Amino acid sequence: MRIIIYIIVINCCVIFTLNSQAQNESEYHYQNAVFKEEIRTVKAFREGYELSDPIYESGSDVNLIFKFDDLSNETKNYYYTILHCDADWNESYILQNEYLDGFFDNPVTDYAPSFNTTMTYINYLIRVPNDDVRITKSGNYVLVVYEDQDKDKLVLTRRFQVLEPKVSVAGIVKRATFDPFKGDNQEVDFTIYHENLPILNPREEVKVVIMKNGRWDTAIRDLKPLFIKEHELDYNYDKENVFPGGNEYRYFDIRTRKYTGENVASINFFRPYYHATLMADELRANKKYFPYKEMNGKYVVESQDRVDDYDTECDYFFVHFTLPLEAQLVGGSVNVFGALTSWNANKSNEMTWNYETASYELTLLLKQGYYNYQYVYVPEGSKKADATVLEGSHYETENEYQIFVYYKGISGRYDQLVGYKQLKADF
């Protein structure tokens, strides 16, 4: 049994890699990535709401929280810095002293060891802004964590944003207007109102990004306004702003070690760790839409056992996924996907085809909590994960869409984030 567990550990501990590794250095852009196999459960959110997106509004007293666990169980000398990026997540051509007030490089001093868990770890926390550093300009940012004051020893990178609202956004999500084929698409129409922001050339000075459920890989970028009115930019397209409806996310509950939660077939203790085997899933393509409430791919760290601190007293499980299919899919990979994989589809969450059971299988090491996930198909050479192949697609799906408005004037040197709106598809 120890040998089996060891093999599972090795298979689970694959480093998250950047999707952009194959790009030229000049095209490099920052992504959510982890570079050390012992780093787990990387979270970024607005303080007090774990399911929120990491967007800090200038002048707000609500900070951003960044957390991660180090499973090596050794206290490390971790440091972090903050970099400003353009709308495409390339580092901006402005100096750190132009957007940071305070120290550029700071130690991670808030940490605590796990308590009463089978898998020991150190939990680290970074709060932004803080007494050491504050951000003075809006835009896209990346938090870079590294070890021993050596920036070549990268630990993780995590995207976040600073909003300085100068425009307002109003919009609606509806069934796609121009949808003559399957009828399963959703259309995002919106208008930008900029009474307080003079815009001389909207088609060149304004960039918009539309995301579905926080996924940057399928984001629609650089839409130009369809109509330009006084203080109004209209983006009421028929085809250019359309997303597949997709399906509701699957879910499972591993908040306790004492009994099986929702969609968990069994929980076993194989010394020295816990294992949670999920119920075998079914292919959902070509099935009727079934509505239910979920978290649009996110997860929360929680425990229903007697604990005082989720960060340090929640245990880790080896979670076993199974997706039976009639035949193996060729020309690409099948991955478990969602916030639990940092919205990345790579070798760390790629499933293995089991010829004997005719099913895809994967084991992930996950902290106690309540999780959403989907199965995606990634064609060879593609940077986009396609959930419709295995999950199906329906226009009724209750998705959330995020609209980001960036502004860079004719003489501007960086992309400002001047508008943000979240819309919900609720039919």
N, C-alpha and C positions, 0 to 999 in steps of 0.2 A: 504493500500500500504506500510506503514512503517513496518508492521509486515512481509510482504513478503520480503522486502528488508533486514530486519534483519535476516531472515532465510537464505537468499542467502549469506549474509556476513559470517554467522557461517559455512555454508557449504564450502565456499571458503577458509576460514582461517584455513586450516588443515596443521599442521606442516610437512615439508618435513623430512622424517626419513631416516636413513641409511639403505640401502639394507642389510647391514651386521649385523643387530641387532641380528639375530638368531645365529650368529657364536659365537664360543668360544672366550673369550677375547684374547687368544694367537693367534687367527687367524684374529684379528681385523685389518682392513685396512681403511685408510682415503678415503672418497668419497666427492663429491660435495653435501653438505647438509645444510639445514637451520633448526635451532632449536627453533625459535621464530616465532609465527604466524604473527606478524606485519612486518616482514622483507620480502621485495619484490624486484623483478627486480635486482637480483644479476648478475653482469656482470664482466668478466675478459677478457682482450684483450691487444694487443700491442697498445701503444699510437698512435692515429691517424688513426687506422683502426679497427672499432668496430666489423667487421666480422672475425677478425684474431683469431687464437688460442693463448692462453697465454703462449708463449714460448719466453723466454728472452735469447738472445745470449750473452755469456760472452764478456764484453768489449764494447757492443753496447751502443750508446747514445739514443736508443729508449727504454723507460721504459715500464713496465707493469702497466695497470690501473685496479683497482678493485673498483667497485661501488655497492652500494645498497641503497634502500630506507627503512626508518623506518616509518610506517604508524601510529605509536602512536602519532606522532607530538610532542614528547617530546625529548629534547636534552639529549642524554645518554652519559655516560662515557665509551665509547668503547675503547678497546685496542686490539692489534694484536701481534701475534708472528708468526714465520716462522719455520717449521720443515722439515728436510730432510727425504725423504722416499726412500725405495728400488724400484726396478722395478715393484713390486707388490703392492706398496702404503702402505707397513708397515713402521713404523718409523725406521730409520736406527740406527745402533749401534755406532754412532759417536756423540760427544758432540756438542752443538750449537756453542761453541767458535771455533770449527774446520771448520765451514762453514759459520758463520756469523761474519761480521766485524762491530762492533758498539753495539747498545743496542739490547738485545734479546726481550724485551717487550716494545711496544711503544703505545702512545695514538693516536687515530684517531682524528686529529685536523682539517681536511679539511671537512667542512660540511656546508650546507646551507638549509634554509627552502623553501618549495614550495611557488610559487607565482601565485595567480589568478587561483587556481585549486579548483574543488569541493571537492576533497579528499586531505586533507592536509597531508604533510609528510616532513621528513628531509632526504636530500640526502647526503650520506657519500662517500668520495673518499679516496683511499689509492694508493699511487704511489710507485712502487718497481723497482729498488733500490731508496734510498733517502738519505738525509743527516744524518739520524739516523741509518740506517742499510744497509749494502751491503752484497751480497752473493758471496762467494769465491770458491765454488765448484759446479760442474755441477750435474744434476740428477733431480729426481722428488721432488717436494716440495708441501707443503700444507700451505696455509694461514689460520690461526686460529684466529677468532675474538671472543672476550669475553667481558663481562661487569664488570665494577667496580673493575678492577684488580683481579677478581676472575675467575680463569680458569674453575671452576665448572659451571659458568654461560655462557655456550657456546651460541654463537649467530649464527655463520656459519663457515663452512670449505669450502675452495675452492682450487682445485688442480691447479698447474702450473708447468712449467719446465724450467730448465736452461740448455742451450746447449753450450758445448765446442766442436766445430767440429774438430774431429781428423780423421774421416773417411768420405768418400763420398759414396753416394748411388745412383745407377741408376736403373730404372725399367720401367715396362710397365703394364698397365691393359688391359686385353683382354678377349674375350669370353672364358669360361672355356674349357680347352683342353679335360678333361675327364668329360663329361657331357651327359651321355646316356639317361637321363630321360626327364626332362622338357626343358633343353636347355636355362635356364634363369639365369645361374650363371656367375660370373666374377672371373677371376683369376689374382692374383697379383704376378708377377715374378720380382725378383730384385737381384742385386749383390752389395756386400759391398767391396769397395776398401780401403785397410788399409796400404798404403805405409809408412805412418808416424806414425803408431801405431803397434809396435811389438806384435803379438798375438801368444803365445806358444801353447795354447790348445783351439782352437776356439769353440769346442763343449761345453766346460765348462766355458770359460771366457766371451763369448758373448751371450747376450739375445736380441731377437728382439720382437717387438710388432707391429702388423699390425692392424690399426683401420679403420673403414669405417665411414666417416662423423662425426668423433669425438666421436663415441660411444664406451665407455670402456666395456659395458656389453657384446658386441659381438666380442670383440677383439680376435685375434689369437695370442697366446703367445708361447714363448719358442721353436720356430722352430729351428731345428739344420741345419747347412749348408748341402746342398745335395752334393756339390762338394767343395773341398778345394784346391785352387791353390796358387801359390806364390802371396801374397798380395791380394788375391781375395777369397771371400766367396760367393758361388752361391746358391741361394734359388729358383731355377726354378723347383718347384714342380707341380704336376698335380691335386692333390686332397687336400693336407694339407693347401693350401693357397687360398682357394676358398670361396667366399661370395655369398649369394643370391643377384641378381641384384637389387631387390626391385623396387620401383617406385619413381617418382619425388614427392617431398613434396607438399602438399596442401598449400594454402596461403590465407591471408586476410589482408586488409588494414584498420587500424583504426587511421590514422594519422590526422584526423580532426573530430571535433564534429559537423560540419555544414552540412555535407552530407555523404551519404554512399559511402565507398570505395569498392574496388574489393572484391567480394564474401561476402559482408555485405548486409543483407536483409533490416535492419532498424537500426536506431540510435534513441533512445528515452531518454528523461530526466525524470526520476522518482525521484522526489526530495528526497534526495539531490544529487543523483549520476546519471551518464550516463550509459546506457545499450546498448550494440551492439549485435544484433541477427544475427548470420551468416546464410547464405543460407543453407538449409538442404543438407547435403552431400550424396553422393551415394557410395555404395560398389563398389570397383574397381577391386576386384579379378576376374580373367577370362575375363577382358576387354583388348582390344588392347592397346598397348603402344602409348601414345601421348606425344611427346617431348615439353618441354617449359623450359625456364630459371627460376631457383629459387635459394635459398640460402642454400640448403642441410640441412635444419632443423633449421637454425639460425633465429635471429630476430634483428632488429635495433630499437632503441628508437628515434622517430622522430615526428615532428608535421608539418602539412601544415597550421595550424592557425598562427596568428601573435605572434611569441614568439622569445625571444632572446637567451634563454638557455633551451635546451631540458631536461637537468637533473632536473631542478626545475620548469619548466613551462608546461611540458607535464602532462596531466591529466590521471586519471585512469578510466577504463571502466569495467563493469561487462559484460564479453563476453560469449554468450550462444551458445554452440555447440549442433548439432543434427545429429545423424546418424541413419536413418531408416533401419531396417533389417526385413527380413521375420519372423525370430524367434530369441529369446534370445540365446546367446552362453552359453553353460554350461561348467563347469570344469575350469573356469578361469575368468578373468576380461577383460574389454575393457577400454583402457586408451587413453587420448589425450597425445601425446608424441612429444618431440623435445627439443630444447634449452629453450623454454618457460616453460618447466617443469624440467629444469636442467638435462635433459636426464635421469630422474628417472621415473619409473612407480610404483606409490604407491597410497595410499588412497586419497592423495590430488588431484590427477588427474584421479581417477577412475570414469567412467561414470555409471549412474544409468539407469536401464531399465524401460521405461514407458510402462506399459501394454496397456493403452488406445490408445496411438499413435503408438505402435509397433516400438519404436525407443530408442536408447541410448541417454542420455542427460547429459550435464555437464555445469556448470558455473565456469569460471575462472576470477579472478581479474587481469587485465593486464594493463600495462602502454601504452600510445599512441605509435604507431609504426607500423612497417610492419613485419608480422609474417609468419613463416613456421610451419607446424605441420603435423602429421600423426596420424592415429588410429592404435593402436597396441593391440594384444591379448597376455595376460600373463597367461599361464597355472598355476594352483594352485601349489605352491611350487617351481616354476621356478624363476630364477634370470634374465632371458633374455626375453626381449619384442620382440614378433614376429610381424613384420609389414606385412608379406606376406599374412597372413590370410585375412585381410581386404583390403589391398592396392594392392595385386598382386605382381608379380615379372617379370622383363624383363632384359635381358642381355644388352639392349641398354641404360639403365638408366645412367644418367650423375652423377656418384658418385665421391667423393673425398676420397682418401685413404692416411692415415698418417703412415709412417714407422719410428719407433724409434729404435735406436741401443744403447744398454747399454753394458758397458765393466767393468768387475771386474777381475783384474789380480789374479794370484794365491795367492799373499800376500796382495791383496786389501781388504779394509774394508768397501767399499760402492760401489754402482752401479753408475758409471759415465754415463751421457748421451753424447755420442760422435758422434752421427750421427742422422740426421733427413731428411726425404724427403716426400714431398707431391706429389702424383700422381693423375691424373684425368682420369676417364673413359669417353672417348668422342668418340663414334663410328660414 
